[in-house]
Amino acid sequence: MKLTPFIHIVLLVTSATFVAGCGTDSKEELSPVESSLSTQLMTTLDEQVDGGAAGLILPQSSDFSNIPSDPNNTLTQEKVQLGMMLFHETAIATEGVHAELANTWSCASCHHVGAGFKSGIVQGIGEGGLGFGIAGEMRVLAEGFDKSSDNPSFIPDVQPLASPSILNTAFQEVMLWNGQFGNQDGGLINADLPEDVLATADTPKSENTRGLAGLEIQAIAGTKVHRLNTFDNSFIQQNMEYQLLYEAAFPESGNDILENMGKAIAAYERTVLANQAPFQRWLQGEDAALTDQEKRGGLLFFGKAGCANCHIGPALSSKVGATSQEVFMAIGFADLDTSDPNITGVVTENDAKGRGGFTGRAEDNYKFKVPQLYNLKDSNVFGHGGSFTSIRQVVLYKNAGVSQKRLADGLLDERFVPLMLNDEEIDDLVAFLEEGLYDPDLERYTPDALPSGACFPVADAQSVVDLNC
């Protein structure tokens, strides 16, 4: 993994000059337009954002002391290295229902770099999928697989909602669209839920009894949910390289291999940060990293458009220590379109209710977690139901302020109102979202090769051809 050391940069802004190079002493005179836009944006951030511009800077991926983490899962380079391998490893896909497809999927099947660590399709497919394409867009259900099948051997592992990105998830306390994973010591989001709701017996939520943060619980529960084996005489215990990686990551390992493997995966996920995006470089002093149009879009994002009323913190999702009201909102996005022949299964009432389907509280109905906003253009799947195919569509939807889904009066968030942006402002905001928040080198978070030597993120025969591996 190519990890660069964190460089602390003090940002100095005046009305006429701006630090020209990240981490350098050089300065350059800016044109009045550039100076004015930069100064306006910096002033807006200082006025509108907790902690000002500095409160939006993502840490470097090796700066473990500044990456939010679970106190019961201290970040180390050894854990991160093991977790990166496990996350992409297809050789652990051995607990499926169809023998012919064993060893063909991984965590990364639905959260891969080609799609900004989302899935390249609306409904991510683990077991039961074939093919990949360039960014996962060609993955389809294998013949005979159907979520409603009467034959257990043809029940695929598919998601009831679009797969969120793992990018910048270190800044989120709980995981999944409804926040059902996460019970960290000192956590706020799920702390007031009764145990039978938070950790329902005989469900994946029972892992919440471990008292860990959302990323850790999701990795632990997901191992079993997604038919992977990292702990029960698996390939990991049989491979010498993995044994060495595990011993280095957990020198005093204890007996809970499943939990340790989940902690390693979560440690890796916490380091997957879009800290090379132009906006991040601009925050650290590189004025030319953003175009004038992107700066105007940034002014709208943090000003008139009100995006930062919901998308805050370094990940532009929610800040560390956010309340449930700041993390979950109802803005009327539609659910999966089950009339689409590419979608399998049904949308259950609990899935449709989002947070309320988990907590059972009426005031939580139809609320979904605010997602992070970096590298959105790597995918054409937006919203928990994949009901938008471009960033522009989402901006136009929010600008109109008319719900896709018919909800009873009083359920939509009061912040969901028409934005009154004109066409030029929409163009500027889209430019900021598409380009200003785009990290061009997420490949640094993928392994060169796996200890198994297998293809990844998927390894069925068609995908091996698609991926040329």
LINHUBEL-V974789 format. One record per run of one state. SS is the DSSP state (2 for helix, 1 for strand, 0 for the rest). FROM is the first residue (numbers start at 1). TO is the last residue. Records with the same first field share a line. If there is no record, write none. Layout:
SS: FROM-TO + FROM-TO
//
This chain:
0: 1-12 + 14-16 + 20-26 + 30-31 + 49-51 + 57-63 + 67-76 + 89-98 + 102-106 + 110-111 + 116-117 + 119-124 + 126-128 + 131-139 + 142-151 + 155-157 + 159-168 + 172-174 + 176-180 + 182-194 + 199-203 + 211-213 + 226-234 + 239-239 + 250-256 + 271-277 + 284-286 + 290-291 + 303-306 + 310-311 + 313-316 + 318-323 + 330-348 + 360-361 + 365-366 + 370-375 + 379-381 + 383-387 + 389-390 + 401-422 + 437-441 + 446-460 + 468-469
1: 13-13 + 17-19 + 27-29 + 112-112 + 118-118 + 125-125 + 129-130 + 140-141 + 158-158 + 175-175 + 181-181 + 312-312 + 317-317 + 328-329 + 354-354 + 367-369 + 382-382 + 388-388
2: 32-48 + 52-56 + 64-66 + 77-88 + 99-101 + 107-109 + 113-115 + 152-154 + 169-171 + 195-198 + 204-210 + 214-225 + 235-238 + 240-249 + 257-270 + 278-283 + 287-289 + 292-302 + 307-309 + 324-327 + 349-353 + 355-359 + 362-364 + 376-378 + 391-400 + 423-436 + 442-445 + 461-467
//
